[in-house]
Amino acid sequence: MAILRFRIVPNAKQNMVMGEHGVTIKIKLCAPPMEGKANAALRSFLADELKIPERKILLKRGQKSREKIIRIEGLSEQEVRRCLLTKV
């Protein structure tokens, strides 16, 4: 199980990992930050990138913040970072 911090930039032109921002992973999302749309888009994006079911991704903290703490079942923190950051 991995627990990671993400910094989200909503209303972007495309969904993409921007790289590291301190200890967080910075991600741009097309979704607006209203009514949980960006949170849902983040879970969907991470599931696609990591090739795991969306149900294994849980938003622990940051429902209304750009700073999010996400728990990912079945992968280590190193595996998640390698998968997301090697494409940057």
A tleap script that builds the chain and sets N, CA, C and O, in Angstrom:
source leaprc.protein.ff14SB
mol = sequence {
  NMET ALA ILE LEU ARG PHE ARG ILE VAL PRO
  ASN ALA LYS GLN ASN MET VAL MET GLY GLU
  HIE GLY VAL THR ILE LYS ILE LYS LEU CYS
  ALA PRO PRO MET GLU GLY LYS ALA ASN ALA
  ALA LEU ARG SER PHE LEU ALA ASP GLU LEU
  LYS ILE PRO GLU ARG LYS ILE LEU LEU LYS
  ARG GLY GLN LYS SER ARG GLU LYS ILE ILE
  ARG ILE GLU GLY LEU SER GLU GLN GLU VAL
  ARG ARG CYS LEU LEU THR LYS CVAL
}
set mol.1.N position { 0.842 -1.183 0.000 }
set mol.1.CA position { 0.000 0.000 0.000 }
set mol.1.C position { 0.885 1.243 0.000 }
set mol.1.O position { 1.854 1.332 0.754 }
set mol.2.N position { 0.539 2.195 -0.853 }
set mol.2.CA position { 1.285 3.446 -0.950 }
set mol.2.C position { 0.397 4.597 -0.492 }
set mol.2.O position { -0.797 4.628 -0.788 }
set mol.3.N position { 0.982 5.530 0.224 }
set mol.3.CA position { 0.291 6.764 0.583 }
set mol.3.C position { 1.153 7.906 0.062 }
set mol.3.O position { 2.295 8.086 0.485 }
set mol.4.N position { 0.579 8.678 -0.873 }
set mol.4.CA position { 1.339 9.741 -1.537 }
set mol.4.C position { 0.604 11.068 -1.480 }
set mol.4.O position { -0.615 11.122 -1.318 }
set mol.5.N position { 1.381 12.140 -1.617 }
set mol.5.CA position { 0.833 13.492 -1.683 }
set mol.5.C position { 0.853 13.947 -3.138 }
set mol.5.O position { 1.824 13.735 -3.864 }
set mol.6.N position { -0.247 14.579 -3.541 }
set mol.6.CA position { -0.363 15.114 -4.891 }
set mol.6.C position { -0.755 16.576 -4.825 }
set mol.6.O position { -1.488 16.991 -3.928 }
set mol.7.N position { -0.269 17.349 -5.772 }
set mol.7.CA position { -0.685 18.747 -5.947 }
set mol.7.C position { -1.406 18.807 -7.284 }
set mol.7.O position { -0.833 18.473 -8.321 }
set mol.8.N position { -2.663 19.233 -7.257 }
set mol.8.CA position { -3.516 19.206 -8.429 }
set mol.8.C position { -3.689 20.610 -9.008 }
set mol.8.O position { -3.878 21.580 -8.274 }
set mol.9.N position { -3.621 20.698 -10.338 }
set mol.9.CA position { -3.903 21.936 -11.058 }
set mol.9.C position { -5.129 21.659 -11.929 }
set mol.9.O position { -5.011 21.017 -12.973 }
set mol.10.N position { -6.316 22.140 -11.507 }
set mol.10.CA position { -7.533 21.881 -12.281 }
set mol.10.C position { -7.642 22.806 -13.495 }
set mol.10.O position { -6.864 23.748 -13.643 }
set mol.11.N position { -8.612 22.526 -14.353 }
set mol.11.CA position { -8.914 23.328 -15.542 }
set mol.11.C position { -7.751 23.418 -16.527 }
set mol.11.O position { -7.592 24.433 -17.205 }
set mol.12.N position { -6.948 22.379 -16.610 }
set mol.12.CA position { -5.829 22.363 -17.553 }
set mol.12.C position { -6.342 21.935 -18.935 }
set mol.12.O position { -7.480 21.484 -19.070 }
set mol.13.N position { -5.498 22.082 -19.947 }
set mol.13.CA position { -5.895 21.691 -21.302 }
set mol.13.C position { -5.899 20.173 -21.471 }
set mol.13.O position { -6.672 19.630 -22.262 }
set mol.14.N position { -5.037 19.500 -20.730 }
set mol.14.CA position { -4.995 18.036 -20.808 }
set mol.14.C position { -4.557 17.460 -19.472 }
set mol.14.O position { -3.916 18.139 -18.669 }
set mol.15.N position { -4.912 16.196 -19.242 }
set mol.15.CA position { -4.489 15.502 -18.034 }
set mol.15.C position { -3.050 15.051 -18.212 }
set mol.15.O position { -2.716 14.381 -19.189 }
set mol.16.N position { -2.197 15.422 -17.258 }
set mol.16.CA position { -0.802 14.995 -17.363 }
set mol.16.C position { -0.060 15.169 -16.046 }
set mol.16.O position { -0.391 16.027 -15.229 }
set mol.17.N position { 0.954 14.328 -15.866 }
set mol.17.CA position { 1.846 14.439 -14.714 }
set mol.17.C position { 2.906 15.470 -15.071 }
set mol.17.O position { 3.551 15.376 -16.115 }
set mol.18.N position { 3.081 16.461 -14.191 }
set mol.18.CA position { 4.047 17.528 -14.448 }
set mol.18.C position { 5.419 17.239 -13.835 }
set mol.18.O position { 6.423 17.810 -14.260 }
set mol.19.N position { 5.460 16.361 -12.847 }
set mol.19.CA position { 6.719 16.054 -12.175 }
set mol.19.C position { 6.564 16.203 -10.678 }
set mol.19.O position { 5.455 16.191 -10.144 }
set mol.20.N position { 7.694 16.345 -10.012 }
set mol.20.CA position { 7.666 16.478 -8.556 }
set mol.20.C position { 7.643 17.946 -8.165 }
set mol.20.O position { 8.255 18.792 -8.817 }
set mol.21.N position { 6.935 18.225 -7.102 }
set mol.21.CA position { 6.824 19.570 -6.528 }
set mol.21.C position { 7.132 19.403 -5.047 }
set mol.21.O position { 6.219 19.248 -4.236 }
set mol.22.N position { 8.420 19.434 -4.686 }
set mol.22.CA position { 8.816 19.101 -3.317 }
set mol.22.C position { 8.622 17.608 -3.111 }
set mol.22.O position { 9.163 16.799 -3.865 }
set mol.23.N position { 7.849 17.235 -2.088 }
set mol.23.CA position { 7.576 15.813 -1.839 }
set mol.23.C position { 6.309 15.350 -2.551 }
set mol.23.O position { 5.973 14.166 -2.524 }
set mol.24.N position { 5.608 16.288 -3.188 }
set mol.24.CA position { 4.360 15.929 -3.865 }
set mol.24.C position { 4.606 15.654 -5.344 }
set mol.24.O position { 5.639 16.022 -5.903 }
set mol.25.N position { 3.627 14.994 -5.961 }
set mol.25.CA position { 3.633 14.789 -7.408 }
set mol.25.C position { 2.599 15.749 -7.976 }
set mol.25.O position { 1.438 15.730 -7.566 }
set mol.26.N position { 3.014 16.585 -8.914 }
set mol.26.CA position { 2.125 17.600 -9.478 }
set mol.26.C position { 1.429 17.041 -10.716 }
set mol.26.O position { 2.074 16.505 -11.617 }
set mol.27.N position { 0.093 17.174 -10.748 }
set mol.27.CA position { -0.708 16.653 -11.850 }
set mol.27.C position { -1.673 17.728 -12.332 }
set mol.27.O position { -2.346 18.376 -11.532 }
set mol.28.N position { -1.734 17.910 -13.656 }
set mol.28.CA position { -2.722 18.801 -14.263 }
set mol.28.C position { -3.914 17.969 -14.700 }
set mol.28.O position { -3.754 16.887 -15.265 }
set mol.29.N position { -5.127 18.486 -14.432 }
set mol.29.CA position { -6.361 17.807 -14.802 }
set mol.29.C position { -7.277 18.757 -15.565 }
set mol.29.O position { -7.326 19.952 -15.272 }
set mol.30.N position { -7.996 18.225 -16.538 }
set mol.30.CA position { -8.955 19.021 -17.312 }
set mol.30.C position { -10.180 19.399 -16.485 }
set mol.30.O position { -10.803 20.430 -16.738 }
set mol.31.N position { -10.520 18.595 -15.524 }
set mol.31.CA position { -11.757 18.769 -14.757 }
set mol.31.C position { -11.726 20.034 -13.904 }
set mol.31.O position { -10.670 20.434 -13.414 }
set mol.32.N position { -12.886 20.661 -13.731 }
set mol.32.CA position { -12.969 21.831 -12.847 }
set mol.32.C position { -12.985 21.399 -11.385 }
set mol.32.O position { -13.350 20.266 -11.073 }
set mol.33.N position { -12.591 22.299 -10.490 }
set mol.33.CA position { -12.542 21.953 -9.063 }
set mol.33.C position { -13.894 22.138 -8.369 }
set mol.33.O position { -13.955 22.671 -7.262 }
set mol.34.N position { -14.967 21.702 -9.015 }
set mol.34.CA position { -16.297 21.886 -8.440 }
set mol.34.C position { -16.998 20.546 -8.297 }
set mol.34.O position { -16.855 19.662 -9.141 }
set mol.35.N position { -17.755 20.408 -7.221 }
set mol.35.CA position { -18.614 19.250 -6.992 }
set mol.35.C position { -17.872 17.919 -7.079 }
set mol.35.O position { -18.449 16.916 -7.500 }
set mol.36.N position { -16.609 17.901 -6.690 }
set mol.36.CA position { -15.842 16.659 -6.674 }
set mol.36.C position { -15.384 16.165 -8.040 }
set mol.36.O position { -14.875 15.050 -8.154 }
set mol.37.N position { -15.558 16.979 -9.074 }
set mol.37.CA position { -15.194 16.546 -10.430 }
set mol.37.C position { -13.686 16.327 -10.572 }
set mol.37.O position { -13.256 15.366 -11.209 }
set mol.38.N position { -12.888 17.213 -9.982 }
set mol.38.CA position { -11.432 17.055 -10.062 }
set mol.38.C position { -10.982 15.829 -9.272 }
set mol.38.O position { -10.058 15.133 -9.693 }
set mol.39.N position { -11.615 15.556 -8.141 }
set mol.39.CA position { -11.267 14.375 -7.352 }
set mol.39.C position { -11.561 13.098 -8.137 }
set mol.39.O position { -10.746 12.176 -8.162 }
set mol.40.N position { -12.723 13.050 -8.774 }
set mol.40.CA position { -13.091 11.881 -9.585 }
set mol.40.C position { -12.144 11.735 -10.774 }
set mol.40.O position { -11.739 10.625 -11.120 }
set mol.41.N position { -11.794 12.858 -11.395 }
set mol.41.CA position { -10.879 12.827 -12.532 }
set mol.41.C position { -9.492 12.355 -12.100 }
set mol.41.O position { -8.821 11.635 -12.840 }
set mol.42.N position { -9.062 12.757 -10.910 }
set mol.42.CA position { -7.760 12.324 -10.395 }
set mol.42.C position { -7.739 10.812 -10.189 }
set mol.42.O position { -6.793 10.145 -10.608 }
set mol.43.N position { -8.765 10.269 -9.553 }
set mol.43.CA position { -8.840 8.818 -9.335 }
set mol.43.C position { -8.833 8.070 -10.671 }
set mol.43.O position { -8.128 7.072 -10.821 }
set mol.44.N position { -9.604 8.547 -11.623 }
set mol.44.CA position { -9.683 7.907 -12.935 }
set mol.44.C position { -8.336 7.983 -13.657 }
set mol.44.O position { -7.883 6.998 -14.239 }
set mol.45.N position { -7.700 9.156 -13.615 }
set mol.45.CA position { -6.401 9.347 -14.263 }
set mol.45.C position { -5.346 8.428 -13.649 }
set mol.45.O position { -4.591 7.777 -14.371 }
set mol.46.N position { -5.295 8.377 -12.320 }
set mol.46.CA position { -4.320 7.518 -11.654 }
set mol.46.C position { -4.560 6.044 -11.970 }
set mol.46.O position { -3.611 5.290 -12.186 }
set mol.47.N position { -5.828 5.634 -11.996 }
set mol.47.CA position { -6.154 4.238 -12.327 }
set mol.47.C position { -5.668 3.895 -13.734 }
set mol.47.O position { -5.102 2.823 -13.953 }
set mol.48.N position { -5.887 4.794 -14.679 }
set mol.48.CA position { -5.425 4.565 -16.060 }
set mol.48.C position { -3.904 4.499 -16.136 }
set mol.48.O position { -3.347 3.598 -16.764 }
set mol.49.N position { -3.240 5.444 -15.500 }
set mol.49.CA position { -1.775 5.509 -15.551 }
set mol.49.C position { -1.117 4.313 -14.862 }
set mol.49.O position { -0.115 3.783 -15.341 }
set mol.50.N position { -1.691 3.898 -13.736 }
set mol.50.CA position { -1.100 2.813 -12.950 }
set mol.50.C position { -1.629 1.437 -13.357 }
set mol.50.O position { -1.140 0.409 -12.890 }
set mol.51.N position { -2.641 1.434 -14.239 }
set mol.51.CA position { -3.246 0.189 -14.730 }
set mol.51.C position { -3.793 -0.674 -13.587 }
set mol.51.O position { -3.537 -1.875 -13.498 }
set mol.52.N position { -4.559 -0.003 -12.718 }
set mol.52.CA position { -5.217 -0.685 -11.599 }
set mol.52.C position { -6.673 -0.237 -11.558 }
set mol.52.O position { -7.004 0.801 -12.131 }
set mol.53.N position { -7.553 -0.987 -10.900 }
set mol.53.CA position { -8.952 -0.558 -10.784 }
set mol.53.C position { -9.080 0.703 -9.928 }
set mol.53.O position { -8.330 0.901 -8.972 }
set mol.54.N position { -10.033 1.538 -10.284 }
set mol.54.CA position { -10.258 2.788 -9.560 }
set mol.54.C position { -10.596 2.556 -8.087 }
set mol.54.O position { -10.302 3.404 -7.245 }
set mol.55.N position { -11.202 1.432 -7.776 }
set mol.55.CA position { -11.591 1.143 -6.387 }
set mol.55.C position { -10.381 0.978 -5.471 }
set mol.55.O position { -10.535 1.020 -4.250 }
set mol.56.N position { -9.180 0.791 -6.024 }
set mol.56.CA position { -7.969 0.648 -5.211 }
set mol.56.C position { -7.333 1.996 -4.882 }
set mol.56.O position { -6.289 2.048 -4.232 }
set mol.57.N position { -7.956 3.080 -5.325 }
set mol.57.CA position { -7.437 4.432 -5.093 }
set mol.57.C position { -8.415 5.171 -4.195 }
set mol.57.O position { -9.583 5.347 -4.541 }
set mol.58.N position { -7.923 5.604 -3.032 }
set mol.58.CA position { -8.777 6.251 -2.041 }
set mol.58.C position { -8.223 7.633 -1.685 }
set mol.58.O position { -7.049 7.776 -1.344 }
set mol.59.N position { -9.085 8.640 -1.769 }
set mol.59.CA position { -8.718 9.995 -1.374 }
set mol.59.C position { -8.835 10.087 0.146 }
set mol.59.O position { -9.938 10.078 0.691 }
set mol.60.N position { -7.695 10.175 0.823 }
set mol.60.CA position { -7.670 10.203 2.286 }
set mol.60.C position { -7.922 11.609 2.836 }
set mol.60.O position { -8.647 11.776 3.817 }
set mol.61.N position { -7.321 12.612 2.203 }
set mol.61.CA position { -7.411 13.983 2.703 }
set mol.61.C position { -7.293 14.952 1.535 }
set mol.61.O position { -6.579 14.692 0.567 }
set mol.62.N position { -8.003 16.072 1.639 }
set mol.62.CA position { -7.888 17.119 0.628 }
set mol.62.C position { -9.049 17.182 -0.344 }
set mol.62.O position { -8.876 17.580 -1.496 }
set mol.63.N position { -10.238 16.791 0.111 }
set mol.63.CA position { -11.400 16.797 -0.773 }
set mol.63.C position { -11.649 18.165 -1.410 }
set mol.63.O position { -12.104 18.240 -2.551 }
set mol.64.N position { -11.354 19.245 -0.682 }
set mol.64.CA position { -11.602 20.595 -1.199 }
set mol.64.C position { -10.324 21.413 -1.312 }
set mol.64.O position { -10.361 22.643 -1.284 }
set mol.65.N position { -9.213 20.736 -1.437 }
set mol.65.CA position { -7.913 21.402 -1.506 }
set mol.65.C position { -7.160 20.934 -2.746 }
set mol.65.O position { -7.461 19.877 -3.300 }
set mol.66.N position { -6.194 21.712 -3.175 }
set mol.66.CA position { -5.340 21.279 -4.291 }
set mol.66.C position { -4.319 20.250 -3.824 }
set mol.66.O position { -3.802 19.470 -4.624 }
set mol.67.N position { -4.035 20.253 -2.534 }
set mol.67.CA position { -3.121 19.275 -1.939 }
set mol.67.C position { -3.929 18.048 -1.521 }
set mol.67.O position { -4.855 18.162 -0.718 }
set mol.68.N position { -3.592 16.897 -2.050 }
set mol.68.CA position { -4.338 15.666 -1.779 }
set mol.68.C position { -3.414 14.603 -1.201 }
set mol.68.O position { -2.232 14.534 -1.537 }
set mol.69.N position { -3.974 13.780 -0.329 }
set mol.69.CA position { -3.274 12.589 0.148 }
set mol.69.C position { -4.088 11.400 -0.334 }
set mol.69.O position { -5.271 11.265 -0.023 }
set mol.70.N position { -3.428 10.542 -1.101 }
set mol.70.CA position { -4.080 9.412 -1.757 }
set mol.70.C position { -3.462 8.103 -1.266 }
set mol.70.O position { -2.243 7.976 -1.161 }
set mol.71.N position { -4.337 7.129 -0.968 }
set mol.71.CA position { -3.864 5.781 -0.637 }
set mol.71.C position { -4.118 4.889 -1.841 }
set mol.71.O position { -5.219 4.864 -2.392 }
set mol.72.N position { -3.083 4.156 -2.243 }
set mol.72.CA position { -3.171 3.266 -3.394 }
set mol.72.C position { -2.863 1.850 -2.935 }
set mol.72.O position { -1.762 1.562 -2.466 }
set mol.73.N position { -3.843 0.975 -3.075 }
set mol.73.CA position { -3.706 -0.424 -2.666 }
set mol.73.C position { -2.970 -1.221 -3.737 }
set mol.73.O position { -3.169 -1.007 -4.933 }
set mol.74.N position { -2.121 -2.140 -3.295 }
set mol.74.CA position { -1.491 -3.087 -4.211 }
set mol.74.C position { -0.181 -2.642 -4.837 }
set mol.74.O position { 0.460 -3.425 -5.538 }
set mol.75.N position { 0.232 -1.395 -4.601 }
set mol.75.CA position { 1.505 -0.903 -5.137 }
set mol.75.C position { 2.277 -0.200 -4.022 }
set mol.75.O position { 1.686 0.358 -3.097 }
set mol.76.N position { 3.602 -0.234 -4.123 }
set mol.76.CA position { 4.425 0.502 -3.163 }
set mol.76.C position { 4.583 1.945 -3.645 }
set mol.76.O position { 4.294 2.259 -4.800 }
set mol.77.N position { 5.039 2.808 -2.756 }
set mol.77.CA position { 5.263 4.210 -3.125 }
set mol.77.C position { 6.296 4.309 -4.252 }
set mol.77.O position { 6.137 5.115 -5.169 }
set mol.78.N position { 7.345 3.497 -4.186 }
set mol.78.CA position { 8.376 3.522 -5.223 }
set mol.78.C position { 7.803 3.108 -6.582 }
set mol.78.O position { 8.150 3.701 -7.604 }
set mol.79.N position { 6.937 2.104 -6.601 }
set mol.79.CA position { 6.325 1.659 -7.858 }
set mol.79.C position { 5.450 2.751 -8.455 }
set mol.79.O position { 5.484 2.984 -9.664 }
set mol.80.N position { 4.669 3.421 -7.618 }
set mol.80.CA position { 3.793 4.490 -8.097 }
set mol.80.C position { 4.623 5.638 -8.649 }
set mol.80.O position { 4.360 6.128 -9.747 }
set mol.81.N position { 5.634 6.071 -7.883 }
set mol.81.CA position { 6.494 7.172 -8.349 }
set mol.81.C position { 7.193 6.819 -9.653 }
set mol.81.O position { 7.255 7.645 -10.564 }
set mol.82.N position { 7.714 5.616 -9.752 }
set mol.82.CA position { 8.416 5.189 -10.977 }
set mol.82.C position { 7.455 5.224 -12.170 }
set mol.82.O position { 7.804 5.726 -13.238 }
set mol.83.N position { 6.265 4.697 -11.983 }
set mol.83.CA position { 5.291 4.624 -13.068 }
set mol.83.C position { 4.855 6.020 -13.522 }
set mol.83.O position { 4.765 6.279 -14.722 }
set mol.84.N position { 4.584 6.916 -12.573 }
set mol.84.CA position { 4.094 8.240 -12.931 }
set mol.84.C position { 5.191 9.183 -13.412 }
set mol.84.O position { 4.970 9.982 -14.321 }
set mol.85.N position { 6.378 9.091 -12.803 }
set mol.85.CA position { 7.415 10.086 -13.096 }
set mol.85.C position { 8.347 9.709 -14.226 }
set mol.85.O position { 9.089 10.569 -14.703 }
set mol.86.N position { 8.347 8.469 -14.677 }
set mol.86.CA position { 9.226 8.108 -15.804 }
set mol.86.C position { 8.673 8.633 -17.125 }
set mol.86.O position { 9.406 8.705 -18.110 }
set mol.87.N position { 7.387 9.002 -17.163 }
set mol.87.CA position { 6.772 9.514 -18.386 }
set mol.87.C position { 6.952 11.023 -18.525 }
set mol.87.O position { 6.598 11.592 -19.557 }
set mol.88.N position { 7.494 11.673 -17.506 }
set mol.88.CA position { 7.627 13.130 -17.513 }
set mol.88.C position { 8.792 13.535 -18.370 }
set mol.88.O position { 9.073 14.726 -18.506 }
savepdb mol mol.pdb
quit
